[in-house]
Amino acid sequence: MFIGQLAKLTACTPKAIRHYEKIGLLPAPLRQGSYRCYDQHHVTLVRMIRQAQAVGFKLTEILPLITEKLRSQRFPLEAATLGIEQKRVQLQAEIQALQRLDQQLLQLEQDIKRLFAPH
């Protein structure tokens, strides 16, 4: 399949796909003349990259995992699991910070009503 089909199947832009190739997230596809020819493996990788980005991973965090997969033909499951666990810890800290902020907003609202509500 050509880049347009890969883009449609993965909800990704051709520009992003070319960028993933350039930085080493995607293996270079075979070529048919000047056209890049992608296969199902590329579809799987792009979908995984997009999913990881959607949950907060940066491309620089994904790159070592993909590089290892391409180098050894084995996905570094332990490293990926550790990265996911670290993201979850980070997310829990952010949730707690947002909950504290919400409590502060509720307190501010109560203070404003108490101070400025007509008696």
Secondary structure, DSSP 8 states (H G I E B T S, - for coil): --HHHHHHHHT--HHHHHHHHHHTSS---EEETTEEE--HHHHHHHHHHHHHHHTT--HHHHHHHHHHHHHHSS--HHHHHHHHHHHHHHHHHHHHHHHHHHHHHHHHHHHHHHHHS--
